[in-house]
Amino acid sequence: MKKATCKDMRGACDQEFEGETPEEMGGKCREHVMQMVQSGDAGHKAALDSMMAQSKEDQEKWYNEFRANFASLQDV
């Protein structure tokens, strides 16, 4: 099991997420960011807007790099 922060995944805070796979961890972070945006958090809104402003190719490139480096994340 690995862990990373919201900031590690291009978010806005130090909330930690754990996961067995990059997909599991990404899903937890995505849910967190959406909850924070819905609650009116400006930092998370800015992070989401920044990600959404990127091309689909750039988003996929970042995610592929995250997946490729998943094994190097801190163990839980």
Helices and strands as residue ranges (DSSP letters): E 2-5, G 7-9, E 16-19, H 22-38, H 42-53, H 56-68, G 70-72, E 74-75
